[in-house]
């Protein structure tokens, strides 16, 4: 799956290139978890989850990191978006994300 990466990158980071869907789904395709929270709606998803367990007093706190650049798919070239999509296709498809 990650054979397009140079060897030195793979030796250092390959353990971090596991599709997220592998943590969420069993080998037979069934859901392995009770709840899936999405980063793009994390606060709302977390609030709903806490409400389901009568723990509404728990909230996430947001910590801004001014050193982190924020970008959108529009900031990436078509080639870069294709590389990302082809690498993470399993996550796009199984977790219902759109390809831009």
C-alpha positions as CSV (number, residue, x, y, z in Angstrom):
1,X,0.0,0.0,0.0
2,X,2.8,2.5,0.8
3,X,5.4,1.3,-1.7
4,X,5.4,4.7,-3.4
5,X,7.3,6.1,-0.4
6,X,11.1,6.2,-0.3
7,X,12.7,3.6,1.9
8,X,14.0,6.1,4.4
9,X,10.5,7.6,4.9
10,X,9.0,4.1,5.3
11,X,11.5,3.0,7.9
12,X,10.6,6.0,10.0
13,X,6.9,6.5,9.4
14,X,5.3,3.4,8.0
15,X,3.6,2.5,11.3
16,X,1.7,5.8,11.0
17,X,0.3,5.0,7.5
18,X,-2.4,2.7,8.5
19,X,-5.9,3.5,7.1
20,X,-8.2,4.8,9.8
21,X,-10.9,2.5,8.6
22,X,-8.9,-0.5,9.8
23,X,-9.5,0.8,13.3
24,X,-13.2,1.2,12.7
25,X,-14.2,-1.9,10.7
26,X,-13.6,-5.6,11.3
27,X,-12.1,-7.8,8.6
28,X,-15.6,-8.9,7.5
29,X,-16.6,-5.3,7.0
30,X,-18.8,-5.0,10.0
31,X,-18.4,-2.0,12.3
32,X,-16.0,-2.7,15.1
33,X,-16.9,0.4,17.2
34,X,-20.1,1.8,18.7
35,X,-19.4,5.4,17.6
36,X,-17.4,7.2,15.0
37,X,-16.6,10.8,15.6
38,X,-15.4,12.9,12.7
39,X,-12.7,15.5,13.1
40,X,-14.5,18.1,11.0
41,X,-17.5,17.9,13.4
42,X,-15.7,16.7,16.5
43,X,-17.3,19.1,19.0
44,X,-20.9,18.3,17.9
45,X,-20.2,14.6,17.6
46,X,-18.5,14.5,21.0
47,X,-21.4,16.5,22.6
48,X,-24.0,14.1,21.2
49,X,-22.0,11.1,22.4
50,X,-21.7,12.5,25.9
51,X,-25.4,13.2,25.9
52,X,-26.1,9.6,25.0
53,X,-24.2,8.5,28.2
54,X,-25.6,11.3,30.4
55,X,-22.2,13.0,30.6
56,X,-23.2,16.3,29.0
57,X,-21.0,18.2,31.5
58,X,-17.9,16.9,29.6
59,X,-16.7,19.1,26.8
60,X,-13.8,19.3,24.5
61,X,-11.6,22.4,24.8
62,X,-10.1,23.9,21.7
63,X,-6.5,24.9,21.7
64,X,-5.4,27.0,18.8
65,X,-2.0,26.4,17.4
66,X,-0.9,29.5,15.5
67,X,2.1,27.7,14.1
68,X,-0.1,25.2,12.1
69,X,-1.0,26.2,8.6
70,X,-4.6,25.5,7.6
71,X,-5.4,24.5,4.0
72,X,-8.2,23.0,2.0
73,X,-8.3,20.6,-0.9
74,X,-8.4,23.6,-3.2
75,X,-4.9,24.5,-2.0
76,X,-3.5,21.2,-3.4
77,X,-2.7,20.3,-7.0
78,X,-4.8,17.7,-8.8
79,X,-1.8,15.4,-8.7
80,X,-1.4,15.8,-4.9
81,X,-5.2,15.1,-4.4
82,X,-4.9,12.0,-6.6
83,X,-1.9,10.7,-4.6
84,X,-3.8,11.3,-1.3
85,X,-7.0,9.7,-2.7
86,X,-5.2,6.7,-4.1
87,X,-3.3,6.2,-0.8
88,X,-6.4,6.6,1.4
89,X,-9.0,5.2,-0.9
90,X,-10.2,2.7,1.7
91,X,-10.9,5.5,4.2
92,X,-12.6,7.7,1.6
93,X,-14.9,4.9,0.5
94,X,-15.6,3.1,3.8
95,X,-15.9,6.3,5.9
96,X,-17.9,8.2,3.3
97,X,-15.6,11.0,2.4
98,X,-15.8,12.9,-0.9
99,X,-12.9,13.1,-3.3
100,X,-12.3,16.6,-4.5
